[in-house]
C-alpha cells in the first residue's frame, strides 16, 4: 500500500541552530520547529493555573482548548501549542494582578 502523500513524518529532522526561549524569566533551550508548549513541557515549566489554583497544561495540542494559553511576546491568550519558537521569544504564564 502506498502512503497518502498528505501524510508526512513527524520525527524531528536534525539540523538548524538551537534557540533560547525565556519562560517566566527562565531561559529554555529549543530546536527550530519546536512549539512553545513542547519546549515548556519538556522543561517541566508550568502553565497558567485555574481559578482554584490547580495546574493547567496542554490538553489537545491542536489549538482547540486554550489550556496552553500564555502571553507570548506581549500578546495575551496565545496558544503555545501552535506557536513555533524563535530566538529571544518571551513567554509569561503568571497572571498579572
VOPAGU-2260 file (C-alpha; in pm, 1 decimal, decimal comma):
REM VOPAGU-2260
SITE   aa  ch    i         X         Y         Z
SITE  UNK   A    0       0,0       0,0       0,0
SITE  UNK   A    1     135,6     340,1     -95,7
SITE  UNK   A    2     111,3     603,0     178,2
SITE  UNK   A    3    -100,3     907,7     111,6
SITE  UNK   A    4     135,4    1198,5      21,8
SITE  UNK   A    5     -67,7    1427,8     250,0
SITE  UNK   A    6      78,4    1244,0     549,4
SITE  UNK   A    7     431,1    1327,5     647,4
SITE  UNK   A    8     666,6    1204,1     917,0
SITE  UNK   A    9     662,3    1398,0    1240,9
SITE  UNK   A   10    1005,5    1295,6    1366,9
SITE  UNK   A   11    1247,1    1578,9    1429,1
SITE  UNK   A   12    1485,2    1642,5    1147,3
SITE  UNK   A   13    1841,5    1711,9    1258,4
SITE  UNK   A   14    1992,5    2048,6    1187,8
SITE  UNK   A   15    1922,1    2410,3    1249,7
SITE  UNK   A   16    2069,2    2641,8    1505,2
SITE  UNK   A   17    1937,3    2590,5    1860,5
SITE  UNK   A   18    1744,6    2884,0    2005,1
SITE  UNK   A   19    1664,0    3005,1    2355,2
SITE  UNK   A   20    1311,3    3087,0    2471,2
SITE  UNK   A   21    1260,4    3272,4    2800,2
SITE  UNK   A   22     965,7    3140,6    3004,0
SITE  UNK   A   23     882,4    3335,9    3320,8
SITE  UNK   A   24    1239,8    3464,1    3325,3
SITE  UNK   A   25    1389,0    3116,2    3281,8
SITE  UNK   A   26    1588,0    3052,2    2961,0
SITE  UNK   A   27    1493,7    2722,4    2795,3
SITE  UNK   A   28    1677,6    2557,7    2506,3
SITE  UNK   A   29    1474,4    2479,0    2196,5
SITE  UNK   A   30    1523,7    2341,2    1848,6
SITE  UNK   A   31    1393,5    2501,4    1531,1
SITE  UNK   A   32    1048,6    2360,7    1456,6
SITE  UNK   A   33     957,2    2305,4    1823,5
SITE  UNK   A   34     641,0    2463,5    1959,7
SITE  UNK   A   35     648,1    2676,5    2272,2
SITE  UNK   A   36     421,6    2426,4    2451,7
SITE  UNK   A   37     650,2    2136,0    2360,1
SITE  UNK   A   38     956,2    2316,7    2492,9
SITE  UNK   A   39     772,9    2409,2    2812,7
SITE  UNK   A   40     650,7    2052,9    2873,0
SITE  UNK   A   41     996,5    1903,6    2816,1
SITE  UNK   A   42    1148,3    2152,1    3061,5
SITE  UNK   A   43     879,3    2097,5    3324,2
SITE  UNK   A   44     771,5    2461,9    3307,2
SITE  UNK   A   45     429,7    2545,1    3446,7
SITE  UNK   A   46     135,4    2677,4    3252,9
SITE  UNK   A   47    -145,6    2902,0    3382,8
SITE  UNK   A   48    -339,4    2793,6    3688,7
SITE  UNK   A   49    -716,0    2759,5    3705,2
SITE  UNK   A   50    -935,8    2969,1    3934,8
SITE  UNK   A   51    -878,9    2727,2    4224,1
SITE  UNK   A   52    -500,8    2729,8    4181,0
SITE  UNK   A   53    -484,6    2390,9    4010,3
SITE  UNK   A   54    -224,6    2341,7    3737,4
SITE  UNK   A   55    -316,1    2357,1    3371,8
SITE  UNK   A   56    -133,6    2208,8    3076,2
SITE  UNK   A   57    -191,2    2148,0    2706,2
SITE  UNK   A   58    -482,9    1914,5    2659,0
SITE  UNK   A   59    -539,0    1882,0    2286,3
SITE  UNK   A   60    -215,3    2017,7    2132,8
SITE  UNK   A   61    -430,8    2118,4    1835,6
SITE  UNK   A   62    -522,4    2473,6    1935,1
SITE  UNK   A   63    -883,0    2395,5    2023,6
SITE  UNK   A   64    -883,9    2400,1    2404,5
SITE  UNK   A   65    -678,3    2709,7    2508,5
SITE  UNK   A   66    -537,2    2519,0    2809,3
SITE  UNK   A   67    -187,1    2613,6    2694,7
SITE  UNK   A   68    -261,2    2984,9    2652,7
SITE  UNK   A   69       9,3    3225,1    2769,5
SITE  UNK   A   70     135,5    3572,5    2695,7
SITE  UNK   A   71     394,9    3539,9    2418,1
SITE  UNK   A   72     599,0    3846,9    2329,3
SITE  UNK   A   73     333,8    4065,2    2493,0
SITE  UNK   A   74      36,4    3901,4    2319,1
SITE  UNK   A   75    -205,4    3753,5    2576,0
SITE  UNK   A   76    -400,6    3431,2    2518,8
SITE  UNK   A   77    -154,0    3296,4    2263,2
SITE  UNK   A   78    -197,9    2923,5    2209,3
SITE  UNK   A   79     153,3    2795,0    2275,2
SITE  UNK   A   80      83,2    2458,1    2112,6
SITE  UNK   A   81      50,9    2637,0    1776,3
SITE  UNK   A   82     336,3    2884,6    1823,7
SITE  UNK   A   83     677,6    2791,2    1681,6
SITE  UNK   A   84     979,8    2900,8    1883,3
SITE  UNK   A   85    1223,7    3166,3    1771,9
SITE  UNK   A   86    1532,9    3317,4    1928,7
SITE  UNK   A   87    1465,6    3562,6    2210,7
SITE  UNK   A   88    1094,4    3483,9    2243,3
SITE  UNK   A   89     949,9    3566,5    2585,8
SITE  UNK   A   90     663,4    3375,0    2745,1
SITE  UNK   A   91     477,3    3480,0    3058,7
SITE  UNK   A   92     245,9    3228,8    3222,4
SITE  UNK   A   93     171,4    3400,6    3552,5
SITE  UNK   A   94    -142,5    3605,7    3584,5
SITE  UNK   A   95     -78,0    3974,9    3627,4
SITE  UNK   A   96    -267,1    4128,3    3915,8
